[in-house]
Amino acid sequence: MTEREILIANTRTQKKSKLMTSATTLGELKAAMREAGIEYGDLTFTEGITKTQLLDDASPLPQNVMYKGQPTNNLVMLLTNTKNKIDSGCGTRQEAYAIIKENNFMQGIQEKYGYNYTNVSTEDLWDYINNNLNDDLDDEEDEVEASPIVDYIGGIVDELLDKGAFSMDDVEALRDYLTEILEDTEQEFIESSDGTITNEDINNMMASI
């Protein structure tokens, strides 16, 4: 297949990227993303135009999809936190298999239930996934530490407060100012080269899943 444009939006980091690739499967797309330095970690892949969730590396990427009344091979790949997908309970057995393989849970399931994961009930598979995947994600969130610049600025603010040269109103104003800057920088702008898929379209797709 000739190269096509795939717009990638990470709903966890709000980062957006554009990739030209001839990939026809999820596995090939992941390889192209790795080469381009685009992170996808433990995220779930959903094609935004067709709302198709890609469950494993063999999943074919949609082709010749209809968008705004015209066929296109350009896609929007939405990367979402897997935790959000499983909080509501059980999914399909195929979805469970995909998550188990992605996170190397096979040995853990074997040890807990005494059987290969393919011989464990779907309910037990999802019970294991919910208990272990959520714990892993929570641990990752707990490990997030403030950067040196945050410690540096925090030290200056504390010193100014101690000297009475900085009021709590100043602190609130500084917080609002930094929040505004972050909101401006986090809202990355990206759209397809032909203009058929706009930045607003992508934002709407991200909000709908």
SEMAR-811313 format. One record per residue: x, y, z of N, C-alpha, C, O in turn; residue in one letter; residue number from 1. Coordinates in steps of 0.1 Angstrom, whole numbers. Example, Ala and Ser with C-alpha at 12.3 -4.5 7.8 and 13.67 -1.06 7.14 Angstrom:
# residues 2
132  -57  78  123  -45  78  132  -33  78  142  -33  85  a  1;
128  -22  71  137  -11  71  129  0  79  134  11  80  s  2;
# end
This chain:
# residues 209
8  -12  0  0  0  0  9  13  0  19  13  7  m  1;
5  23  -7  12  35  -7  11  42  6  2  39  14  t  2;
20  51  9  19  58  21  7  67  23  1  72  13  e  3;
2  67  35  -10  76  38  -7  83  51  3  80  58  r  4;
-15  93  54  -13  102  65  -22  97  77  -34  95  76  e  5;
-15  95  88  -22  91  100  -20  101  111  -8  103  115  i  6;
-31  107  116  -30  117  127  -32  109  140  -41  102  141  l  7;
-23  111  149  -23  104  162  -25  114  173  -18  123  175  i  8;
-35  111  182  -38  119  193  -39  111  206  -46  102  207  a  9;
-30  115  215  -29  108  228  -38  115  238  -35  126  242  n  10;
-49  108  242  -59  115  250  -54  116  265  -59  124  272  t  11;
-43  109  268  -38  110  282  -29  122  283  -29  129  293  r  12;
-20  124  273  -11  136  273  -15  148  265  -9  158  266  t  13;
-26  146  257  -31  156  248  -21  159  237  -22  169  230  q  14;
-11  151  235  -1  153  224  -6  148  211  -12  137  211  k  15;
-4  155  201  -8  151  187  4  150  178  13  158  179  k  16;
3  140  169  14  138  159  9  135  146  -3  130  145  s  17;
17  137  136  13  133  122  24  123  117  36  126  118  k  18;
19  112  110  28  102  106  24  98  92  13  95  89  l  19;
34  97  83  32  92  70  38  77  70  49  75  74  m  20;
29  68  66  33  54  67  25  45  57  14  49  54  t  21;
31  34  54  24  24  45  19  13  53  15  2  48  s  22;
19  14  67  14  4  76  0  -1  72  -9  8  69  a  23;
-3  -14  73  -16  -19  70  -22  -26  82  -34  -29  83  t  24;
-13  -28  93  -18  -35  105  -14  -26  117  -5  -18  116  t  25;
-20  -29  128  -16  -22  141  -1  -24  144  6  -15  148  l  26;
3  -37  142  17  -40  145  27  -31  137  37  -26  142  g  27;
24  -30  124  32  -22  115  32  -7  119  42  0  118  e  28;
20  -3  123  18  11  127  27  14  140  33  24  141  l  29;
26  5  149  34  6  162  49  7  158  56  15  164  k  30;
54  -1  149  68  -1  145  71  13  139  82  18  142  a  31;
62  18  131  65  31  125  65  42  136  72  52  135  a  32;
56  41  146  55  50  157  68  50  165  73  60  169  m  33;
73  38  168  85  37  175  97  43  168  105  50  174  r  34;
97  41  155  108  47  147  107  62  147  118  69  146  e  35;
95  67  148  93  82  148  94  88  162  92  100  163  a  36;
96  79  172  96  84  185  83  88  192  83  96  201  g  37;
72  82  187  59  85  192  55  74  202  55  62  198  i  38;
53  78  214  51  68  225  36  63  225  27  71  222  e  39;
34  51  228  20  46  229  19  37  241  7  33  245  y  40;
30  32  248  29  25  261  18  15  262  17  6  253  g  41;
10  16  272  0  6  275  -14  12  270  -24  8  276  d  42;
-14  20  260  -26  27  256  -34  18  246  -28  10  239  l  43;
-47  21  245  -56  14  236  -57  22  223  -58  34  224  t  44;
-57  15  212  -58  22  199  -72  22  194  -78  11  193  f  45;
-78  33  190  -91  34  184  -90  43  172  -86  55  174  t  46;
-95  39  161  -95  47  149  -107  57  150  -118  52  152  e  47;
-104  70  149  -114  80  153  -126  81  143  -137  84  147  g  48;
-123  79  130  -134  81  120  -144  70  121  -156  73  120  i  49;
-139  58  121  -148  46  121  -151  41  135  -160  33  136  t  50;
-145  47  145  -147  42  159  -143  28  161  -148  21  169  k  51;
-133  23  153  -129  9  153  -118  8  164  -107  15  163  t  52;
-119  -1  173  -109  -4  183  -100  -15  178  -105  -26  174  q  53;
-87  -13  178  -78  -23  173  -72  -31  185  -66  -26  193  l  54;
-76  -44  185  -73  -52  197  -60  -59  198  -55  -61  209  l  55;
-53  -61  186  -40  -67  187  -32  -63  175  -37  -57  166  d  56;
-19  -67  175  -10  -63  164  -14  -67  150  -10  -61  140  d  57;
-22  -78  149  -27  -83  136  -39  -76  131  -43  -78  120  a  58;
-45  -67  139  -57  -60  135  -54  -51  123  -44  -43  123  s  59;
-62  -52  112  -59  -44  100  -64  -30  102  -74  -27  109  p  60;
-56  -20  97  -60  -6  98  -72  -4  87  -71  -9  76  l  61;
-82  4  91  -93  6  81  -88  12  69  -78  20  69  p  62;
-94  9  57  -90  15  44  -103  20  37  -114  15  39  q  63;
-101  30  29  -112  35  21  -124  38  29  -135  34  26  n  64;
-122  46  40  -133  49  49  -140  62  44  -134  71  37  v  65;
-153  63  46  -160  75  42  -160  86  53  -162  83  65  m  66;
-156  98  49  -155  109  58  -159  122  51  -153  126  41  y  67;
-169  128  57  -175  140  51  -179  138  36  -177  147  28  k  68;
-185  126  34  -190  123  21  -180  119  10  -183  117  -1  g  69;
-167  117  14  -156  114  5  -148  102  11  -146  101  23  q  70;
-144  93  2  -135  82  7  -121  87  10  -116  95  3  p  71;
-115  81  20  -102  86  24  -94  74  30  -100  65  37  t  72;
-81  74  29  -73  64  36  -65  71  47  -58  64  54  n  73;
-67  84  49  -61  91  60  -69  87  72  -81  86  72  n  74;
-62  85  83  -69  80  96  -66  89  107  -56  96  107  l  75;
-74  88  118  -71  94  131  -70  84  141  -80  77  144  v  76;
-58  82  147  -57  71  157  -57  78  171  -48  86  174  m  77;
-67  74  179  -68  79  192  -62  69  202  -66  58  202  l  78;
-53  74  210  -47  65  221  -53  69  234  -52  80  239  l  79;
-59  59  240  -66  61  253  -61  52  264  -55  42  261  t  80;
-62  57  276  -58  49  287  -66  36  289  -79  37  289  n  81;
-60  25  288  -67  12  289  -75  11  302  -86  5  301  t  82;
-71  17  312  -79  17  325  -93  22  323  -102  17  329  k  83;
-94  33  315  -108  38  313  -117  28  306  -129  29  307  n  84;
-111  19  298  -119  10  290  -124  -2  299  -134  -8  295  k  85;
-117  -4  310  -121  -16  318  -127  -13  331  -131  -22  338  i  86;
-128  0  335  -134  4  347  -148  -1  349  -152  -3  360  d  87;
-155  -1  338  -170  -5  339  -172  -20  341  -183  -24  343  s  88;
-161  -28  340  -163  -42  342  -157  -51  332  -146  -48  328  g  89;
-164  -61  327  -159  -70  317  -161  -66  303  -171  -59  300  c  90;
-152  -69  294  -153  -67  280  -154  -80  273  -158  -90  280  g  91;
-151  -81  261  -151  -94  254  -139  -102  257  -129  -97  262  t  92;
-140  -115  254  -128  -124  256  -116  -120  247  -105  -120  251  r  93;
-119  -115  235  -109  -111  226  -102  -99  231  -89  -97  230  q  94;
-109  -89  237  -103  -77  243  -94  -81  255  -84  -76  257  e  95;
-99  -91  263  -91  -96  274  -78  -102  270  -68  -99  275  a  96;
-79  -110  259  -66  -116  254  -56  -105  249  -44  -107  252  y  97;
-61  -95  243  -52  -84  238  -45  -77  250  -33  -75  249  a  98;
-53  -75  260  -47  -68  272  -37  -77  279  -27  -73  284  i  99;
-41  -90  280  -32  -100  287  -19  -101  280  -8  -101  286  i  100;
-19  -102  266  -7  -103  258  1  -90  259  14  -90  260  k  101;
-5  -78  258  1  -65  259  9  -63  272  20  -57  272  e  102;
3  -69  283  9  -66  296  16  -79  302  21  -79  313  n  103;
18  -89  294  25  -102  298  19  -107  311  26  -111  320  n  104;
5  -109  311  -1  -114  323  -3  -129  323  -8  -135  332  f  105;
2  -136  312  0  -150  310  5  -158  322  -2  -167  327  m  106;
17  -156  327  23  -163  337  16  -161  350  13  -170  358  q  107;
12  -148  353  4  -145  365  -9  -152  366  -13  -157  377  g  108;
-16  -153  355  -29  -160  354  -27  -175  356  -35  -181  363  i  109;
-16  -180  350  -13  -194  352  -11  -198  367  -16  -208  372  q  110;
-3  -189  374  0  -191  388  -13  -190  397  -14  -197  406  e  111;
-21  -180  393  -33  -178  402  -44  -189  400  -50  -193  410  k  112;
-47  -192  387  -58  -201  385  -54  -216  382  -62  -225  382  y  113;
-41  -218  379  -36  -232  377  -38  -236  363  -36  -248  360  g  114;
-43  -227  354  -45  -231  340  -39  -220  331  -37  -209  335  y  115;
-36  -224  319  -33  -215  308  -44  -205  307  -56  -208  308  n  116;
-41  -192  304  -52  -182  303  -63  -185  293  -74  -181  295  y  117;
-59  -193  283  -70  -197  273  -80  -206  279  -91  -208  273  t  118;
-77  -212  290  -86  -222  297  -93  -216  309  -100  -223  316  n  119;
-91  -203  311  -97  -196  323  -109  -188  318  -109  -183  307  v  120;
-120  -188  326  -132  -181  322  -130  -167  319  -121  -160  325  s  121;
-138  -161  310  -137  -147  307  -139  -138  319  -132  -128  321  t  122;
-148  -142  328  -150  -134  340  -138  -133  349  -134  -123  354  e  123;
-131  -145  350  -119  -145  358  -108  -138  352  -99  -131  358  d  124;
-107  -138  338  -97  -131  331  -98  -116  334  -89  -109  337  l  125;
-111  -111  333  -113  -97  335  -111  -93  349  -107  -82  352  w  126;
-114  -102  359  -112  -99  373  -97  -97  375  -92  -89  383  d  127;
-89  -106  369  -74  -105  370  -69  -92  364  -61  -85  370  y  128;
-74  -89  352  -70  -77  345  -73  -64  353  -65  -56  356  i  129;
-86  -64  358  -90  -52  366  -81  -50  379  -77  -39  382  n  130;
-78  -61  385  -71  -60  398  -56  -56  395  -50  -48  402  n  131;
-50  -62  385  -36  -60  383  -32  -48  374  -23  -41  376  n  132;
-40  -46  363  -37  -35  354  -40  -21  361  -32  -12  360  l  133;
-51  -20  369  -53  -8  376  -43  -5  387  -39  6  389  n  134;
-38  -16  393  -28  -14  403  -15  -9  397  -8  0  402  d  135;
-12  -14  385  0  -10  378  0  5  374  9  12  376  d  136;
-12  9  369  -14  22  365  -13  32  377  -8  43  376  l  137;
-20  28  388  -19  36  400  -5  38  405  -1  49  409  d  138;
3  27  404  17  27  409  25  37  400  33  45  405  d  139;
22  37  387  29  46  378  26  61  382  34  69  381  e  140;
13  63  385  9  77  388  15  81  401  19  93  403  e  141;
17  72  411  23  75  424  37  79  422  43  86  430  d  142;
44  73  412  58  75  410  62  88  404  73  92  403  e  143;
51  96  399  54  109  392  60  119  403  53  121  413  v  144;
71  124  400  77  134  409  78  148  402  78  149  390  e  145;
78  158  410  80  172  405  93  173  399  103  168  404  a  146;
94  181  388  107  184  382  115  194  390  109  201  398  s  147;
128  195  387  136  205  394  131  219  393  133  227  403  p  148;
126  223  382  121  236  380  109  239  390  108  250  395  i  149;
101  229  392  90  231  401  95  233  416  91  242  423  v  150;
105  225  419  111  227  433  118  241  434  117  247  444  d  151;
124  245  423  131  258  423  121  269  425  123  278  434  y  152;
111  269  417  101  280  418  94  279  431  91  290  437  i  153;
91  267  436  84  266  449  93  272  460  87  278  469  g  154;
106  270  459  115  275  469  114  290  469  115  297  480  g  155;
114  296  458  114  311  457  101  316  462  101  326  470  i  156;
90  310  459  76  314  464  76  313  479  71  322  486  v  157;
81  302  485  82  301  500  90  311  506  86  317  517  d  158;
101  315  500  110  325  506  104  338  506  104  346  515  e  159;
97  342  495  90  355  494  78  355  503  76  366  509  l  160;
72  344  505  61  344  515  66  346  529  60  354  537  l  161;
77  340  532  83  341  546  87  356  548  86  361  560  d  162;
92  363  538  97  377  539  85  387  539  87  399  541  k  163;
73  382  536  62  391  535  61  398  522  53  408  521  g  164;
70  395  512  70  402  500  61  396  489  60  401  478  a  165;
54  385  493  45  378  484  33  374  491  33  367  501  f  166;
21  379  487  9  376  494  2  364  488  6  359  477  s  167;
-8  358  495  -16  347  489  -23  351  477  -25  343  468  m  168;
-27  364  476  -33  368  463  -23  367  452  -27  364  440  d  169;
-10  370  454  0  369  444  2  354  440  4  351  428  d  170;
1  345  450  2  331  447  -10  326  438  -7  319  428  v  171;
-22  331  441  -33  327  433  -32  333  419  -35  326  409  e  172;
-27  345  417  -25  351  404  -14  344  396  -16  341  384  a  173;
-4  339  403  7  332  396  2  318  392  5  314  381  l  174;
-6  312  400  -12  299  396  -21  300  384  -20  292  375  r  175;
-29  311  384  -38  313  372  -30  316  360  -33  311  349  d  176;
-19  323  361  -11  327  350  -4  314  344  -4  312  332  y  177;
1  306  353  8  293  348  -2  284  342  1  277  332  l  178;
-14  283  348  -25  274  343  -28  279  329  -30  270  320  t  179;
-29  292  326  -33  297  313  -22  293  303  -25  290  292  e  180;
-9  294  307  2  291  298  1  276  294  3  273  283  i  181;
-1  268  305  -1  253  302  -13  250  293  -11  241  284  l  182;
-24  256  295  -36  253  286  -33  257  272  -37  249  262  e  183;
-26  268  270  -22  272  256  -12  262  250  -14  260  238  d  184;
-3  258  257  8  249  252  3  235  250  8  228  241  t  185;
-7  230  258  -11  216  257  -21  214  246  -22  203  240  e  186;
-28  225  241  -37  224  230  -30  224  217  -30  235  210  q  187;
-23  213  213  -16  213  201  -25  213  189  -36  208  189  e  188;
-20  220  178  -28  221  166  -23  212  156  -11  212  153  f  189;
-32  204  150  -28  195  139  -40  192  131  -51  191  136  i  190;
-38  190  118  -48  186  109  -42  179  96  -30  180  94  e  191;
-51  173  89  -46  166  77  -41  176  67  -45  187  66  s  192;
-31  172  58  -25  181  49  -35  186  39  -34  198  34  s  193;
-45  178  35  -55  183  26  -67  191  33  -76  196  26  d  194;
-66  192  46  -76  200  53  -89  193  56  -98  200  61  g  195;
-91  181  52  -103  174  54  -106  170  69  -117  170  73  t  196;
-95  168  76  -96  164  90  -90  176  98  -78  178  98  i  197;
-98  183  104  -93  195  111  -90  192  126  -93  182  131  t  198;
-83  202  132  -79  200  146  -92  199  155  -92  192  164  n  199;
-102  207  151  -115  206  158  -121  192  157  -127  187  166  e  200;
-120  186  145  -126  173  143  -119  163  152  -126  155  158  d  201;
-106  164  153  -98  155  162  -102  157  177  -104  147  184  i  202;
-103  169  181  -108  172  195  -121  166  198  -124  161  208  n  203;
-130  167  188  -144  162  190  -143  146  191  -151  140  199  n  204;
-135  140  183  -133  126  183  -128  122  197  -132  112  203  m  205;
-118  129  202  -112  126  215  -122  127  226  -122  119  236  m  206;
-131  137  225  -141  139  235  -152  129  235  -159  127  245  a  207;
-154  122  223  -165  113  222  -162  99  226  -172  91  227  s  208;
-150  96  230  -147  82  234  -145  81  249  -142  70  254  i  209;
# end
